[in-house]
Amino acid sequence: MNINSINWQNVKADLDEQGYAVIPSLIPTEVCSQLITSYTQADLYRSTIVMKRYNFGKGEYKYFAYPLPESIAYLRNEMYSPLSKVANEWNQKLGIDFTYPEKYADFIDACRQQNQCRPTPLILKYEKGDFNTLHQDLYGDLYFPFQAVLFLTQVNEDYTGGEFVLIEQKPRLQSQAIVLQPKRGDMVIFTTNFRAAKGTRGYFRSQMKHGVSKLHSGNRYTVGIIFHDAK
C-alpha cells in the first residue's frame, strides 16, 4: 500500500467539483483481510457502538484505540498533508480565517489543545438488514474537512445492497443524492461537513452528509479514517 500511487491533482479536481474522490485498488487484499480478522481483537478498540441503541441505523462499529494499526496510522499521517492544501484553499475561497498546519502532528497537537484526545478511526460491520443513517463525523469544535472510507469486502460477492450514499444540500435547492458501490480495496475521500461550491456570485458552502443503504445479504466491512480526534 503506497499513497505515492495516488494522483493528487485528480483527487483535488474531483473534490473541488463534487466533494468526493474514488481511489481504486489502493488497499491490498491481504490488508483488507487483516483488518477484517482484527474485528474480534478486543484490545485494539476503545469502544463498541451498536447503532440501533443510538438511532444511528442498524449495525455495529468499533473505534480503534491508540496506537492505531500500522496501515491506518500510515494513511492518516501520509494523506493529511496533500489534503490540507485543498482544505486551506477551500477556506480561502470561503473567507474562513483558519489555516490547517502542514504537518499532521501539529494538527493533532491542535486537537489536544481543544481537549479532543480520543482516536476516531473506526471499523464498521453490516449484516443483512443493516444500514447507517445520514450523518457527519465532526466530534468537536476542531475538525478536518476531509475523511476517507476503505472498502474491505467485495460487493455482489461478500454482500449485496449497502451502497455508500452522499447527500449534498445546496442553499435554496433540493438535495442531491450520490450513490456509490466501490469495490474491495477502493478508498473514497469525501468532505466531512461542506465543500466550497462555485456559484454565480463566488463560492459558497454546500453541505454534505453520508450514510449506507440497507444491506440485502452478506457482510460488509469498511474502515473509516477521520483525521481529527474526539472530545
MOFENVEN-V464082 format. One record per helix or strand of 3 or more residues. SS is the DSSP state (H for helix, E for strand). FROM is the first residue (numbers start at 1). TO is the last residue. If there is no record, write none. Layout:
ss	from	to
SS	FROM	TO
SS	FROM	TO
//
This chain:
ss	from	to
H	3	5
H	8	18
E	20	23
H	29	40
H	42	44
E	45	50
H	51	54
E	60	64
H	70	94
H	104	113
E	122	126
E	131	135
E	146	151
E	159	161
E	164	169
E	176	180
E	187	191
E	194	199
E	202	212
E	215	218
E	220	226
//
